[in-house]
Amino acid sequence: MTGKPQPAVGTICLKGEDVLLIRRGTKPLAGDWSIPGGRIEFGERAEAAALRELAEETGVTARLVGLVDVVDAIFTSRTTGAIARHYLLFDYAAVWVSGEPVAGDDADHAEWISLPRLAELALWDETRRVIAAAKEMVSKSST
């Protein structure tokens, strides 16, 4: 831990009404569903990181539509309650271009999730919020 927030990206990739989600294979949140994403590398632009992480974790390529929001993801230690990790997440809306989801990198599963199934998954409230905002952004960009 550096004692500073770590810049990271998330990519809300949409294909029609479905959203691409991964099940995390590593900490933090191993086993939880989330949007594909990860740390921004030194010298890398956030937009490039969003597309790179999407490809690494899912094998999918997409076209970015825009920045949805910047979200603080702050994780505390289960034993001490102290802040253990702090990510500053730049979440982008994207539209699928090619590829079928195949889990890679630190994801252990990747798939297109329909709206009815999305409602059944245990997701972080912020994840639900940015997915809804991304759907609205993509819908407005295609009109």
mmCIF file of the C-alpha atoms, coordinates in Angstrom:
data_MODEL
# 
_entry.id   MODEL 
# 
loop_
_atom_site.group_PDB 
_atom_site.id 
_atom_site.type_symbol 
_atom_site.label_atom_id 
_atom_site.label_alt_id 
_atom_site.label_comp_id 
_atom_site.label_asym_id 
_atom_site.label_entity_id 
_atom_site.label_seq_id 
_atom_site.pdbx_PDB_ins_code 
_atom_site.Cartn_x 
_atom_site.Cartn_y 
_atom_site.Cartn_z 
_atom_site.occupancy 
_atom_site.B_iso_or_equiv 
_atom_site.pdbx_formal_charge 
_atom_site.auth_seq_id 
_atom_site.auth_comp_id 
_atom_site.auth_asym_id 
_atom_site.auth_atom_id 
_atom_site.pdbx_PDB_model_num 
ATOM 1   C CA . MET A 1 1   ? 0.000   0.000   0.000   1.00 0.00 ? 1   MET A CA 1 
ATOM 2   C CA . THR A 1 2   ? 1.329   3.435   -0.961  1.00 0.00 ? 2   THR A CA 1 
ATOM 3   C CA . GLY A 1 3   ? -0.854  5.564   1.291   1.00 0.00 ? 3   GLY A CA 1 
ATOM 4   C CA . LYS A 1 4   ? -2.215  7.236   -1.838  1.00 0.00 ? 4   LYS A CA 1 
ATOM 5   C CA . PRO A 1 5   ? -5.247  6.477   -4.000  1.00 0.00 ? 5   PRO A CA 1 
ATOM 6   C CA . GLN A 1 6   ? -4.395  4.260   -6.968  1.00 0.00 ? 6   GLN A CA 1 
ATOM 7   C CA . PRO A 1 7   ? -5.798  5.352   -10.353 1.00 0.00 ? 7   PRO A CA 1 
ATOM 8   C CA . ALA A 1 8   ? -7.788  2.601   -12.055 1.00 0.00 ? 8   ALA A CA 1 
ATOM 9   C CA . VAL A 1 9   ? -10.377 2.164   -14.790 1.00 0.00 ? 9   VAL A CA 1 
ATOM 10  C CA . GLY A 1 10  ? -13.599 0.256   -15.309 1.00 0.00 ? 10  GLY A CA 1 
ATOM 11  C CA . THR A 1 11  ? -15.270 -0.417  -18.656 1.00 0.00 ? 11  THR A CA 1 
ATOM 12  C CA . ILE A 1 12  ? -19.046 -0.781  -18.816 1.00 0.00 ? 12  ILE A CA 1 
ATOM 13  C CA . CYS A 1 13  ? -19.273 -2.630  -22.128 1.00 0.00 ? 13  CYS A CA 1 
ATOM 14  C CA . LEU A 1 14  ? -22.744 -2.942  -23.618 1.00 0.00 ? 14  LEU A CA 1 
ATOM 15  C CA . LYS A 1 15  ? -24.011 -5.232  -26.378 1.00 0.00 ? 15  LYS A CA 1 
ATOM 16  C CA . GLY A 1 16  ? -27.637 -4.365  -27.009 1.00 0.00 ? 16  GLY A CA 1 
ATOM 17  C CA . GLU A 1 17  ? -29.312 -4.491  -23.589 1.00 0.00 ? 17  GLU A CA 1 
ATOM 18  C CA . ASP A 1 18  ? -26.650 -6.790  -22.084 1.00 0.00 ? 18  ASP A CA 1 
ATOM 19  C CA . VAL A 1 19  ? -23.659 -5.683  -20.006 1.00 0.00 ? 19  VAL A CA 1 
ATOM 20  C CA . LEU A 1 20  ? -20.340 -7.514  -19.845 1.00 0.00 ? 20  LEU A CA 1 
ATOM 21  C CA . LEU A 1 21  ? -19.408 -8.493  -16.294 1.00 0.00 ? 21  LEU A CA 1 
ATOM 22  C CA . ILE A 1 22  ? -16.598 -10.518 -14.789 1.00 0.00 ? 22  ILE A CA 1 
ATOM 23  C CA . ARG A 1 23  ? -16.332 -12.511 -11.617 1.00 0.00 ? 23  ARG A CA 1 
ATOM 24  C CA . ARG A 1 24  ? -13.122 -11.450 -9.901  1.00 0.00 ? 24  ARG A CA 1 
ATOM 25  C CA . GLY A 1 25  ? -10.486 -14.114 -9.399  1.00 0.00 ? 25  GLY A CA 1 
ATOM 26  C CA . THR A 1 26  ? -8.173  -12.071 -7.160  1.00 0.00 ? 26  THR A CA 1 
ATOM 27  C CA . LYS A 1 27  ? -8.386  -9.762  -4.156  1.00 0.00 ? 27  LYS A CA 1 
ATOM 28  C CA . PRO A 1 28  ? -9.962  -7.392  -3.473  1.00 0.00 ? 28  PRO A CA 1 
ATOM 29  C CA . LEU A 1 29  ? -13.449 -8.777  -3.996  1.00 0.00 ? 29  LEU A CA 1 
ATOM 30  C CA . ALA A 1 30  ? -12.415 -12.238 -5.261  1.00 0.00 ? 30  ALA A CA 1 
ATOM 31  C CA . GLY A 1 31  ? -15.555 -14.120 -6.307  1.00 0.00 ? 31  GLY A CA 1 
ATOM 32  C CA . ASP A 1 32  ? -17.647 -10.957 -6.672  1.00 0.00 ? 32  ASP A CA 1 
ATOM 33  C CA . TRP A 1 33  ? -19.186 -9.752  -9.943  1.00 0.00 ? 33  TRP A CA 1 
ATOM 34  C CA . SER A 1 34  ? -17.974 -6.424  -11.312 1.00 0.00 ? 34  SER A CA 1 
ATOM 35  C CA . ILE A 1 35  ? -17.276 -4.506  -14.470 1.00 0.00 ? 35  ILE A CA 1 
ATOM 36  C CA . PRO A 1 36  ? -13.923 -5.311  -16.110 1.00 0.00 ? 36  PRO A CA 1 
ATOM 37  C CA . GLY A 1 37  ? -11.120 -3.013  -15.067 1.00 0.00 ? 37  GLY A CA 1 
ATOM 38  C CA . GLY A 1 38  ? -7.833  -2.502  -13.310 1.00 0.00 ? 38  GLY A CA 1 
ATOM 39  C CA . ARG A 1 39  ? -4.941  -0.180  -12.614 1.00 0.00 ? 39  ARG A CA 1 
ATOM 40  C CA . ILE A 1 40  ? -3.736  2.467   -15.023 1.00 0.00 ? 40  ILE A CA 1 
ATOM 41  C CA . GLU A 1 41  ? -0.094  1.824   -15.905 1.00 0.00 ? 41  GLU A CA 1 
ATOM 42  C CA . PHE A 1 42  ? 2.529   4.566   -15.637 1.00 0.00 ? 42  PHE A CA 1 
ATOM 43  C CA . GLY A 1 43  ? 2.424   6.713   -18.790 1.00 0.00 ? 43  GLY A CA 1 
ATOM 44  C CA . GLU A 1 44  ? -0.823  5.139   -20.012 1.00 0.00 ? 44  GLU A CA 1 
ATOM 45  C CA . ARG A 1 45  ? -3.852  7.264   -20.828 1.00 0.00 ? 45  ARG A CA 1 
ATOM 46  C CA . ALA A 1 46  ? -7.004  6.336   -18.908 1.00 0.00 ? 46  ALA A CA 1 
ATOM 47  C CA . GLU A 1 47  ? -8.965  5.636   -22.113 1.00 0.00 ? 47  GLU A CA 1 
ATOM 48  C CA . ALA A 1 48  ? -6.255  3.271   -23.361 1.00 0.00 ? 48  ALA A CA 1 
ATOM 49  C CA . ALA A 1 49  ? -6.174  1.529   -19.974 1.00 0.00 ? 49  ALA A CA 1 
ATOM 50  C CA . ALA A 1 50  ? -9.950  1.012   -20.105 1.00 0.00 ? 50  ALA A CA 1 
ATOM 51  C CA . LEU A 1 51  ? -9.736  -0.727  -23.490 1.00 0.00 ? 51  LEU A CA 1 
ATOM 52  C CA . ARG A 1 52  ? -6.609  -2.706  -22.500 1.00 0.00 ? 52  ARG A CA 1 
ATOM 53  C CA . GLU A 1 53  ? -8.150  -3.982  -19.260 1.00 0.00 ? 53  GLU A CA 1 
ATOM 54  C CA . LEU A 1 54  ? -11.362 -4.935  -21.090 1.00 0.00 ? 54  LEU A CA 1 
ATOM 55  C CA . ALA A 1 55  ? -9.370  -6.966  -23.627 1.00 0.00 ? 55  ALA A CA 1 
ATOM 56  C CA . GLU A 1 56  ? -7.109  -8.566  -20.992 1.00 0.00 ? 56  GLU A CA 1 
ATOM 57  C CA . GLU A 1 57  ? -9.947  -9.613  -18.703 1.00 0.00 ? 57  GLU A CA 1 
ATOM 58  C CA . THR A 1 58  ? -12.553 -10.620 -21.308 1.00 0.00 ? 58  THR A CA 1 
ATOM 59  C CA . GLY A 1 59  ? -11.036 -10.900 -24.805 1.00 0.00 ? 59  GLY A CA 1 
ATOM 60  C CA . VAL A 1 60  ? -13.595 -8.350  -26.011 1.00 0.00 ? 60  VAL A CA 1 
ATOM 61  C CA . THR A 1 61  ? -12.865 -5.162  -27.963 1.00 0.00 ? 61  THR A CA 1 
ATOM 62  C CA . ALA A 1 62  ? -15.097 -2.106  -27.762 1.00 0.00 ? 62  ALA A CA 1 
ATOM 63  C CA . ARG A 1 63  ? -15.507 1.528   -28.735 1.00 0.00 ? 63  ARG A CA 1 
ATOM 64  C CA . LEU A 1 64  ? -15.517 4.000   -25.859 1.00 0.00 ? 64  LEU A CA 1 
ATOM 65  C CA . VAL A 1 65  ? -18.522 6.332   -25.709 1.00 0.00 ? 65  VAL A CA 1 
ATOM 66  C CA . GLY A 1 66  ? -17.449 8.504   -22.789 1.00 0.00 ? 66  GLY A CA 1 
ATOM 67  C CA . LEU A 1 67  ? -16.532 8.874   -19.130 1.00 0.00 ? 67  LEU A CA 1 
ATOM 68  C CA . VAL A 1 68  ? -19.479 7.904   -16.937 1.00 0.00 ? 68  VAL A CA 1 
ATOM 69  C CA . ASP A 1 69  ? -18.095 8.906   -13.541 1.00 0.00 ? 69  ASP A CA 1 
ATOM 70  C CA . VAL A 1 70  ? -15.121 8.826   -11.199 1.00 0.00 ? 70  VAL A CA 1 
ATOM 71  C CA . VAL A 1 71  ? -15.761 6.620   -8.175  1.00 0.00 ? 71  VAL A CA 1 
ATOM 72  C CA . ASP A 1 72  ? -13.842 6.106   -4.927  1.00 0.00 ? 72  ASP A CA 1 
ATOM 73  C CA . ALA A 1 73  ? -13.439 2.427   -4.038  1.00 0.00 ? 73  ALA A CA 1 
ATOM 74  C CA . ILE A 1 74  ? -12.138 2.299   -0.484  1.00 0.00 ? 74  ILE A CA 1 
ATOM 75  C CA . PHE A 1 75  ? -11.511 -1.086  1.117   1.00 0.00 ? 75  PHE A CA 1 
ATOM 76  C CA . THR A 1 76  ? -10.910 -1.564  4.830   1.00 0.00 ? 76  THR A CA 1 
ATOM 77  C CA . SER A 1 77  ? -9.145  -4.363  6.659   1.00 0.00 ? 77  SER A CA 1 
ATOM 78  C CA . ARG A 1 78  ? -11.522 -6.978  8.041   1.00 0.00 ? 78  ARG A CA 1 
ATOM 79  C CA . THR A 1 79  ? -9.366  -7.315  11.151  1.00 0.00 ? 79  THR A CA 1 
ATOM 80  C CA . THR A 1 80  ? -8.389  -3.733  11.996  1.00 0.00 ? 80  THR A CA 1 
ATOM 81  C CA . GLY A 1 81  ? -10.934 -1.634  10.104  1.00 0.00 ? 81  GLY A CA 1 
ATOM 82  C CA . ALA A 1 82  ? -8.091  0.534   8.767   1.00 0.00 ? 82  ALA A CA 1 
ATOM 83  C CA . ILE A 1 83  ? -8.123  1.600   5.117   1.00 0.00 ? 83  ILE A CA 1 
ATOM 84  C CA . ALA A 1 84  ? -6.257  -1.111  3.230   1.00 0.00 ? 84  ALA A CA 1 
ATOM 85  C CA . ARG A 1 85  ? -6.758  0.020   -0.384  1.00 0.00 ? 85  ARG A CA 1 
ATOM 86  C CA . HIS A 1 86  ? -8.107  3.088   -2.118  1.00 0.00 ? 86  HIS A CA 1 
ATOM 87  C CA . TYR A 1 87  ? -8.760  3.090   -5.856  1.00 0.00 ? 87  TYR A CA 1 
ATOM 88  C CA . LEU A 1 88  ? -9.948  6.077   -7.839  1.00 0.00 ? 88  LEU A CA 1 
ATOM 89  C CA . LEU A 1 89  ? -12.006 4.416   -10.592 1.00 0.00 ? 89  LEU A CA 1 
ATOM 90  C CA . PHE A 1 90  ? -12.505 6.142   -13.934 1.00 0.00 ? 90  PHE A CA 1 
ATOM 91  C CA . ASP A 1 91  ? -15.556 4.298   -15.301 1.00 0.00 ? 91  ASP A CA 1 
ATOM 92  C CA . TYR A 1 92  ? -16.138 4.435   -19.063 1.00 0.00 ? 92  TYR A CA 1 
ATOM 93  C CA . ALA A 1 93  ? -19.166 3.492   -21.164 1.00 0.00 ? 93  ALA A CA 1 
ATOM 94  C CA . ALA A 1 94  ? -18.342 1.382   -24.191 1.00 0.00 ? 94  ALA A CA 1 
ATOM 95  C CA . VAL A 1 95  ? -20.110 -0.430  -27.011 1.00 0.00 ? 95  VAL A CA 1 
ATOM 96  C CA . TRP A 1 96  ? -19.079 -3.938  -28.058 1.00 0.00 ? 96  TRP A CA 1 
ATOM 97  C CA . VAL A 1 97  ? -17.157 -4.200  -31.333 1.00 0.00 ? 97  VAL A CA 1 
ATOM 98  C CA . SER A 1 98  ? -15.896 -7.804  -31.452 1.00 0.00 ? 98  SER A CA 1 
ATOM 99  C CA . GLY A 1 99  ? -14.981 -10.896 -29.485 1.00 0.00 ? 99  GLY A CA 1 
ATOM 100 C CA . GLU A 1 100 ? -16.756 -13.320 -27.203 1.00 0.00 ? 100 GLU A CA 1 
ATOM 101 C CA . PRO A 1 101 ? -16.158 -13.148 -23.444 1.00 0.00 ? 101 PRO A CA 1 
ATOM 102 C CA . VAL A 1 102 ? -13.372 -15.406 -22.203 1.00 0.00 ? 102 VAL A CA 1 
ATOM 103 C CA . ALA A 1 103 ? -12.020 -14.863 -18.687 1.00 0.00 ? 103 ALA A CA 1 
ATOM 104 C CA . GLY A 1 104 ? -8.413  -13.744 -18.600 1.00 0.00 ? 104 GLY A CA 1 
ATOM 105 C CA . ASP A 1 105 ? -5.932  -11.875 -16.410 1.00 0.00 ? 105 ASP A CA 1 
ATOM 106 C CA . ASP A 1 106 ? -7.444  -11.603 -12.895 1.00 0.00 ? 106 ASP A CA 1 
ATOM 107 C CA . ALA A 1 107 ? -11.004 -12.559 -13.896 1.00 0.00 ? 107 ALA A CA 1 
ATOM 108 C CA . ASP A 1 108 ? -12.174 -16.137 -13.352 1.00 0.00 ? 108 ASP A CA 1 
ATOM 109 C CA . HIS A 1 109 ? -15.364 -15.764 -15.446 1.00 0.00 ? 109 HIS A CA 1 
ATOM 110 C CA . ALA A 1 110 ? -16.741 -13.293 -18.008 1.00 0.00 ? 110 ALA A CA 1 
ATOM 111 C CA . GLU A 1 111 ? -20.193 -13.164 -19.591 1.00 0.00 ? 111 GLU A CA 1 
ATOM 112 C CA . TRP A 1 112 ? -22.909 -10.975 -21.051 1.00 0.00 ? 112 TRP A CA 1 
ATOM 113 C CA . ILE A 1 113 ? -25.536 -10.335 -18.383 1.00 0.00 ? 113 ILE A CA 1 
ATOM 114 C CA . SER A 1 114 ? -29.145 -9.514  -19.289 1.00 0.00 ? 114 SER A CA 1 
ATOM 115 C CA . LEU A 1 115 ? -31.173 -6.910  -17.403 1.00 0.00 ? 115 LEU A CA 1 
ATOM 116 C CA . PRO A 1 116 ? -33.309 -9.516  -15.589 1.00 0.00 ? 116 PRO A CA 1 
ATOM 117 C CA . ARG A 1 117 ? -30.201 -11.445 -14.511 1.00 0.00 ? 117 ARG A CA 1 
ATOM 118 C CA . LEU A 1 118 ? -28.416 -8.227  -13.504 1.00 0.00 ? 118 LEU A CA 1 
ATOM 119 C CA . ALA A 1 119 ? -31.212 -7.558  -11.015 1.00 0.00 ? 119 ALA A CA 1 
ATOM 120 C CA . GLU A 1 120 ? -30.532 -10.943 -9.376  1.00 0.00 ? 120 GLU A CA 1 
ATOM 121 C CA . LEU A 1 121 ? -26.765 -10.531 -8.926  1.00 0.00 ? 121 LEU A CA 1 
ATOM 122 C CA . ALA A 1 122 ? -25.182 -9.253  -5.734  1.00 0.00 ? 122 ALA A CA 1 
ATOM 123 C CA . LEU A 1 123 ? -23.442 -6.095  -6.932  1.00 0.00 ? 123 LEU A CA 1 
ATOM 124 C CA . TRP A 1 124 ? -21.912 -3.061  -5.279  1.00 0.00 ? 124 TRP A CA 1 
ATOM 125 C CA . ASP A 1 125 ? -24.451 -0.195  -5.394  1.00 0.00 ? 125 ASP A CA 1 
ATOM 126 C CA . GLU A 1 126 ? -21.944 1.983   -7.264  1.00 0.00 ? 126 GLU A CA 1 
ATOM 127 C CA . THR A 1 127 ? -21.609 -0.711  -9.936  1.00 0.00 ? 127 THR A CA 1 
ATOM 128 C CA . ARG A 1 128 ? -25.367 -0.715  -10.474 1.00 0.00 ? 128 ARG A CA 1 
ATOM 129 C CA . ARG A 1 129 ? -25.399 3.075   -10.619 1.00 0.00 ? 129 ARG A CA 1 
ATOM 130 C CA . VAL A 1 130 ? -22.628 3.384   -13.224 1.00 0.00 ? 130 VAL A CA 1 
ATOM 131 C CA . ILE A 1 131 ? -24.141 0.604   -15.358 1.00 0.00 ? 131 ILE A CA 1 
ATOM 132 C CA . ALA A 1 132 ? -27.462 2.487   -15.439 1.00 0.00 ? 132 ALA A CA 1 
ATOM 133 C CA . ALA A 1 133 ? -25.663 5.748   -16.248 1.00 0.00 ? 133 ALA A CA 1 
ATOM 134 C CA . ALA A 1 134 ? -23.643 4.051   -19.012 1.00 0.00 ? 134 ALA A CA 1 
ATOM 135 C CA . LYS A 1 135 ? -26.814 2.608   -20.565 1.00 0.00 ? 135 LYS A CA 1 
ATOM 136 C CA . GLU A 1 136 ? -28.327 6.094   -20.614 1.00 0.00 ? 136 GLU A CA 1 
ATOM 137 C CA . MET A 1 137 ? -25.146 7.602   -22.106 1.00 0.00 ? 137 MET A CA 1 
ATOM 138 C CA . VAL A 1 138 ? -24.964 4.978   -24.863 1.00 0.00 ? 138 VAL A CA 1 
ATOM 139 C CA . SER A 1 139 ? -28.669 5.370   -25.620 1.00 0.00 ? 139 SER A CA 1 
ATOM 140 C CA . LYS A 1 140 ? -28.292 9.160   -25.996 1.00 0.00 ? 140 LYS A CA 1 
ATOM 141 C CA . SER A 1 141 ? -25.191 8.781   -28.183 1.00 0.00 ? 141 SER A CA 1 
ATOM 142 C CA . SER A 1 142 ? -27.016 6.552   -30.661 1.00 0.00 ? 142 SER A CA 1 
ATOM 143 C CA . THR A 1 143 ? -29.971 8.900   -31.206 1.00 0.00 ? 143 THR A CA 1 
# 
